[in-house]
Amino acid sequence: MSDTPKPQKLLARLPRGFADRGPGDVAATERMLAKIRETYELYGFEAVETPFVEFTDALGKFLPDQDRPNEGVFSFQDDDEQWLSLRYDLTAPLARYVAENFDALPKPYRSYRAGWVFRNEKPGPGRFRQFMQFDADTVGAATVAADAEICMMAADTLERVGIKRGDYVIKVNNRKVLDGVLEAIGLGGEENAGRRLTVLRAIDKLDKVGPEGVRDLLGKGRMDPSGDFTKGAELDIAAIDRVLAFTSAKGARAEATLANLAEVVAGSPRGTEGVAELKEIAALVVAGGYDDGRVVIDPAVVRGLEYYTGPVYEAELTFEVTNDEGQIVRFGSVAGGGRYDGLVSRFRGEPVPATGFSIGVSRLLAALKAINSPLVATAGAEAPVVVLVMDRSEIAHYQQLVGQLRAAGIRSELYLGSSGMKAQMKYADRRGSRCVVIQGSDERAKGEVTIKDLVLGAELAGADKNREDYLARQAEAQFAVPEAQTIEAVKKVLARHR
Amino acid sequence: MSDTPKPQKLLARLPRGFADRGPGDVAATERMLAKIRETYELYGFEAVETPFVEFTDALGKFLPDQDRPNEGVFSFQDDDEQWLSLRYDLTAPLARYVAENFDALPKPYRSYRAGWVFRNEKPGPGRFRQFMQFDADTVGAATVAADAEICMMAADTLERVGIKRGDYVIKVNNRKVLDGVLEAIGLGGEENAGRRLTVLRAIDKLDKVGPEGVRDLLGKGRMDPSGDFTKGAELDIAAIDRVLAFTSAKGARAEATLANLAEVVAGSPRGTEGVAELKEIAALVVAGGYDDGRVVIDPAVVRGLEYYTGPVYEAELTFEVTNDEGQIVRFGSVAGGGRYDGLVSRFRGEPVPATGFSIGVSRLLAALKAINSPLVATAGAEAPVVVLVMDRSEIAHYQQLVGQLRAAGIRSELYLGSSGMKAQMKYADRRGSRCVVIQGSDERAKGEVTIKDLVLGAELAGADKNREDYLARQAEAQFAVPEAQTIEAVKKVLARHR
C-alpha cells in the first residue's frame, strides 16, 4: 500500500430543486411535445427558440411573488461586467427576439417554443428550479380574435394529447375589468401600483385559499396553517365586497356573466372596455363552436403576473386525483397566459400588441400519467434482446450475432460486463428483456444457438411440473436452432409477448 | 403631449456567443436528433437526462485549453454560498449521475442524451457559448469491445443521418500508446503531468497546423499567422522525432499501423498494453465488417481532453467544402470520444470503467446542409393557407372558415392584423403561402369564396398575355367556388405545388 493520502471522495449529488430524468419520462415528454407542436403548426404557428442566457435588463423584473430586483433569477456577470441571467420564462426572451428582428418578421407573428426555464427560488415538493414550458404567442395582433384563437387552440391541444372533452376548461377573463373594479374602489393611478399588485395576487390565490382566504388577504392579512402570515391589501369592507363581487360574477352562461361584470365596472371606461372585449371573445367562441363548456368566461381567473394588460386565460383540468395527503382534489391548472401589450414596446418605444400562452410541461405530463393516457403509457423503446458472452475469446463472434439482430431492426445488446452466466441472466432481467441468445461451446460445435424466452421461463418457474403440457411449454421457453435461423427464432419469441 | 420624461428604451440584443434559432433550424435539428436516437436505441442505449446546473466541484476541471480553475465555466453562488455551474459538457454530469444511482442501474449501463452545454469563453465565428451535444456512453464495461461498439455505432449513425459510406471515417487511437511514447522520452510520472498535457494538445492541433506546426509546438513554440505565440513543450529533437513517429505511424492497413506502433512503444509496458487494446479493437472491427475504411486505427488522433485513459476516437467527414475564406477544405471532425475510467470513480473511490462519445450537433447539422441531405432539406412545416379578413365585422365567419380548414388537417391562418387587402396579400407572400381564401361582400352575398393560387399568380404576373392559354391559366390562378367547397378547392391548389 502506498502512503500517499487518498484524495477526498466527492459527493455525487444535485443542488436542491434540480432533477435527473429517466428514459420513461424523456420518451413520454417527447411524445407529448410532438403532439402539442402538431397542433400549433396546424394553427400556423412556427418554431423559434432563444438561448438560455439573456442580458438581465432585457428580461426585466416580471416574476410573481417577488418584489426585490433579481430575486428569483440566476444571474452572473460577464467578463465585461455586464449582468447575464438564465431566463425565468419564455415570454421575456420572445419579446426581446421580436423587438430585435421586428422588420424581418411577418406581422402578426405567430410562434411557439418549448424550453427549460430557471427560477432561483426555494424548491419544494413538485416545485423545481429548472422546469419546462411550452409557449405559443401571437405578436402584432391588437384584436382579441388573437386571444380567442389561442384559447381555442389550447382546447384542441389538450384533446390532442389525450384529455377528454369535459375533463378540462379554458377560463377567460380580462385585466381591464379588474382595473375597472380597482379604479372604482379608488386604487387607480401610478401611486397605487403596489397595492393593485397585492390585490391581484390575493385573487390569484382563490383556488388555494377559497373566497374567505381571499377576503382576509384583501383586508388585514392571512395566517396560513403553517403559521406564516401574509400581509393584506388593507381594503375596507365595501371595497372587498366589490372585488369579491367581481371574482364571483360568473353566471350559468356567458351572457349572464357579462351582464354581472358590466354592473360591477359600471362607470369605469376601462372596465367597460374590458367587458366589451370579453363579449367579443365570447362571440368568437360561439362561432367556433367552443361554447360547449370548452372555453368559458370566468372572472375568478386573474393570473399572477404583473405584465398582463388585457385578456388573461387559464387551462384547468377538472377531473379529480388523489393528492399527496390522500385528499381527492381537482387536478387544476396546467397552462395559462394573456395579453402583454407592454413587453415588446419596452425595446421599441412604440406599442406592440401581443398575447401568449404557456403550458407547464411537467404538470401536463403528470396529468396524462394520472389518467393513464395511451400517449405517454406506451412511450419508450422496446426492451432489448441480450446476446450472452459464454466464452470471452469468442466475443467477436457474439458481436457478429448481435450485429445481425440489429441489422434486422431488433433492438439488441452484447453483454459487455465481466460477470458469469448467472449475472448475465440477471442483467437481461434488469433490462426487461423478453429473450436472450446463448451460444456455449457445445452449441458452437453444432453450429447452433439457444434461445431463451424469459417471460415464458418466469411463468414456468412457478408452474405445476406435473401438468400435461409442462414439457411442451418448457420446450417453447428454451430451444436450440441453427445459428442461421437466429433472427427468425428471436422474432418468434418477441412476437409472443407484444 | 405629457411632460413626463420617457423611460429610456432598452436595447434588444443578445450577449455575444448566444444565438436564436429559426423554424428551419429547429425542425432540421429535431429530425436529425430523431435519427441519431433511433440508432442508439437499436444498440440498446437508453435515454437519461441531467439538469443544466450542477455543483461546481462535481463537474471538475476538465475543459481543454484552460488551466486556471473555473475558467471557461459559467458559475454562480447558491443562497447557501455553494458554487453552482452550468454544465460545460454532458460527460461530467453523467459521471455524477451514475455515481449517485450506481446500485439502481444495470451494469454495464448504456445511455444517451442530447443537451445544451455552456462555455464561458471568447466567442468567435462558428464558436458559441451555448451549443448542443449528443452523447452516448457505456459505463461499467472494462472491455474495449465497448469502445469498438461505440465506433461502429458512430459509423451507423452517420450513415443513418445521410452521410454516405466513404464520406466519413471513424479514427481510433489509444492514450496508453501515447503514454508509452511519453514514458519512453522521459515524460512519465506525476511531476510531468503538465508537460504531457502540452504535448497532448500540440498533437491535437495536427489537423489545424500540420506536422511542421506540431514540431514547433513540441519544441520551442509556434507563432501563428495572427502573431499569437504559443509556448512549446521544449522537447529535444530526438523526443520530438519519436512523438512524430507515433503520430505518423499509420500504415496502409491496420496490421502495418499496429506493427509501427509496437516499434514506437517498444520497452514501455503501458504502451504495449495500448497496442494490444488497439489490436483487439481492430479484430472486432473486422468481425463487424467495418474494416472497409469505416473504422480505422489512426495514431494522429489524441483528443484534447485530459481525462481520457484508453481508446480515443473521432468521427471525421472527408468530403470537401468551401470554407469562409473561399478555400476548399475537408469538412473535418463532427464527433469524438474515448475511455474515461477515472471520472465516475472520483465519486466512488473504486474504479468504474467508462467510455463515451459526443456529437457536435450544429457541426453535424452544418455538414448535412453542406451535402444537401434530404433529411434536413425537407424538414419543417408546410406554409399555411391564409384566410383574408375583408370585412372586420365578419371576423367570426372568417374564423369559422379557417377552423374548417384546420379540421381538415390543412395548416392555415386567419389574418389577425389591422391592415388592408394589399398588406394582407403581402403577409401571405411572406408566409410562403401557396393559396389564400377571400370572401368580400360580393362573394358573401352569393355564398361563395374566391381561391387565389399565389404560385400560379406569380408566374402569370410575368407571363405573355397574348399566349393562347393565358386566360385559362388565369382562371386557374383565381377562381370562385361555393363556400361549402372551400376545403376541396384549397386542397386542389395545394396539390398543384407539392
Boltz contact constraints between the chains, C-beta under 6 A:
constraints:
  - contact:
      token1: [A, 9]
      token2: [B, 349]
      max_distance: 6.0
  - contact:
      token1: [A, 10]
      token2: [B, 346]
      max_distance: 6.0
  - contact:
      token1: [A, 10]
      token2: [B, 347]
      max_distance: 6.0
  - contact:
      token1: [A, 12]
      token2: [B, 96]
      max_distance: 6.0
  - contact:
      token1: [A, 12]
      token2: [B, 99]
      max_distance: 6.0
  - contact:
      token1: [A, 12]
      token2: [B, 100]
      max_distance: 6.0
  - contact:
      token1: [A, 12]
      token2: [B, 347]
      max_distance: 6.0
  - contact:
      token1: [A, 15]
      token2: [B, 55]
      max_distance: 6.0
  - contact:
      token1: [A, 15]
      token2: [B, 84]
      max_distance: 6.0
  - contact:
      token1: [A, 18]
      token2: [B, 51]
      max_distance: 6.0
  - contact:
      token1: [A, 18]
      token2: [B, 53]
      max_distance: 6.0
  - contact:
      token1: [A, 20]
      token2: [B, 50]
      max_distance: 6.0
  - contact:
      token1: [A, 20]
      token2: [B, 97]
      max_distance: 6.0
  - contact:
      token1: [A, 21]
      token2: [B, 49]
      max_distance: 6.0
  - contact:
      token1: [A, 22]
      token2: [B, 48]
      max_distance: 6.0
  - contact:
      token1: [A, 23]
      token2: [B, 46]
      max_distance: 6.0
  - contact:
      token1: [A, 23]
      token2: [B, 47]
      max_distance: 6.0
  - contact:
      token1: [A, 26]
      token2: [B, 47]
      max_distance: 6.0
  - contact:
      token1: [A, 26]
      token2: [B, 49]
      max_distance: 6.0
  - contact:
      token1: [A, 41]
      token2: [B, 381]
      max_distance: 6.0
  - contact:
      token1: [A, 42]
      token2: [B, 406]
      max_distance: 6.0
  - contact:
      token1: [A, 42]
      token2: [B, 411]
      max_distance: 6.0
  - contact:
      token1: [A, 44]
      token2: [B, 384]
      max_distance: 6.0
  - contact:
      token1: [A, 44]
      token2: [B, 413]
      max_distance: 6.0
  - contact:
      token1: [A, 46]
      token2: [B, 23]
      max_distance: 6.0
  - contact:
      token1: [A, 47]
      token2: [B, 23]
      max_distance: 6.0
  - contact:
      token1: [A, 47]
      token2: [B, 26]
      max_distance: 6.0
  - contact:
      token1: [A, 48]
      token2: [B, 22]
      max_distance: 6.0
  - contact:
      token1: [A, 49]
      token2: [B, 21]
      max_distance: 6.0
  - contact:
      token1: [A, 49]
      token2: [B, 26]
      max_distance: 6.0
  - contact:
      token1: [A, 50]
      token2: [B, 20]
      max_distance: 6.0
  - contact:
      token1: [A, 51]
      token2: [B, 18]
      max_distance: 6.0
  - contact:
      token1: [A, 51]
      token2: [B, 130]
      max_distance: 6.0
  - contact:
      token1: [A, 53]
      token2: [B, 18]
      max_distance: 6.0
  - contact:
      token1: [A, 55]
      token2: [B, 15]
      max_distance: 6.0
  - contact:
      token1: [A, 74]
      token2: [B, 76]
      max_distance: 6.0
  - contact:
      token1: [A, 76]
      token2: [B, 74]
      max_distance: 6.0
  - contact:
      token1: [A, 76]
      token2: [B, 76]
      max_distance: 6.0
  - contact:
      token1: [A, 84]
      token2: [B, 15]
      max_distance: 6.0
  - contact:
      token1: [A, 96]
      token2: [B, 12]
      max_distance: 6.0
  - contact:
      token1: [A, 97]
      token2: [B, 20]
      max_distance: 6.0
  - contact:
      token1: [A, 99]
      token2: [B, 12]
      max_distance: 6.0
  - contact:
      token1: [A, 100]
      token2: [B, 12]
      max_distance: 6.0
  - contact:
      token1: [A, 106]
      token2: [B, 427]
      max_distance: 6.0
  - contact:
      token1: [A, 106]
      token2: [B, 430]
      max_distance: 6.0
  - contact:
      token1: [A, 106]
      token2: [B, 431]
      max_distance: 6.0
  - contact:
      token1: [A, 108]
      token2: [B, 416]
      max_distance: 6.0
  - contact:
      token1: [A, 108]
      token2: [B, 417]
      max_distance: 6.0
  - contact:
      token1: [A, 130]
      token2: [B, 51]
      max_distance: 6.0
  - contact:
      token1: [A, 141]
      token2: [B, 416]
      max_distance: 6.0
  - contact:
      token1: [A, 143]
      token2: [B, 416]
      max_distance: 6.0
  - contact:
      token1: [A, 145]
      token2: [B, 395]
      max_distance: 6.0
  - contact:
      token1: [A, 145]
      token2: [B, 416]
      max_distance: 6.0
  - contact:
      token1: [A, 146]
      token2: [B, 416]
      max_distance: 6.0
  - contact:
      token1: [A, 283]
      token2: [B, 396]
      max_distance: 6.0
  - contact:
      token1: [A, 284]
      token2: [B, 396]
      max_distance: 6.0
  - contact:
      token1: [A, 284]
      token2: [B, 399]
      max_distance: 6.0
  - contact:
      token1: [A, 287]
      token2: [B, 396]
      max_distance: 6.0
  - contact:
      token1: [A, 287]
      token2: [B, 399]
      max_distance: 6.0
  - contact:
      token1: [A, 287]
      token2: [B, 400]
      max_distance: 6.0
  - contact:
      token1: [A, 288]
      token2: [B, 403]
      max_distance: 6.0
  - contact:
      token1: [A, 346]
      token2: [B, 10]
      max_distance: 6.0
  - contact:
      token1: [A, 347]
      token2: [B, 10]
      max_distance: 6.0
  - contact:
      token1: [A, 347]
      token2: [B, 12]
      max_distance: 6.0
  - contact:
      token1: [A, 349]
      token2: [B, 9]
      max_distance: 6.0
  - contact:
      token1: [A, 381]
      token2: [B, 41]
      max_distance: 6.0
  - contact:
      token1: [A, 384]
      token2: [B, 44]
      max_distance: 6.0
  - contact:
      token1: [A, 395]
      token2: [B, 145]
      max_distance: 6.0
  - contact:
      token1: [A, 396]
      token2: [B, 283]
      max_distance: 6.0
  - contact:
      token1: [A, 396]
      token2: [B, 284]
      max_distance: 6.0
  - contact:
      token1: [A, 396]
      token2: [B, 287]
      max_distance: 6.0
  - contact:
      token1: [A, 399]
      token2: [B, 284]
      max_distance: 6.0
  - contact:
      token1: [A, 399]
      token2: [B, 287]
      max_distance: 6.0
  - contact:
      token1: [A, 400]
      token2: [B, 287]
      max_distance: 6.0
  - contact:
      token1: [A, 403]
      token2: [B, 288]
      max_distance: 6.0
  - contact:
      token1: [A, 406]
      token2: [B, 42]
      max_distance: 6.0
  - contact:
      token1: [A, 411]
      token2: [B, 42]
      max_distance: 6.0
  - contact:
      token1: [A, 413]
      token2: [B, 44]
      max_distance: 6.0
  - contact:
      token1: [A, 416]
      token2: [B, 108]
      max_distance: 6.0
  - contact:
      token1: [A, 416]
      token2: [B, 141]
      max_distance: 6.0
  - contact:
      token1: [A, 416]
      token2: [B, 143]
      max_distance: 6.0
  - contact:
      token1: [A, 416]
      token2: [B, 145]
      max_distance: 6.0
  - contact:
      token1: [A, 416]
      token2: [B, 146]
      max_distance: 6.0
  - contact:
      token1: [A, 417]
      token2: [B, 108]
      max_distance: 6.0
  - contact:
      token1: [A, 427]
      token2: [B, 106]
      max_distance: 6.0
  - contact:
      token1: [A, 430]
      token2: [B, 106]
      max_distance: 6.0
  - contact:
      token1: [A, 431]
      token2: [B, 106]
      max_distance: 6.0
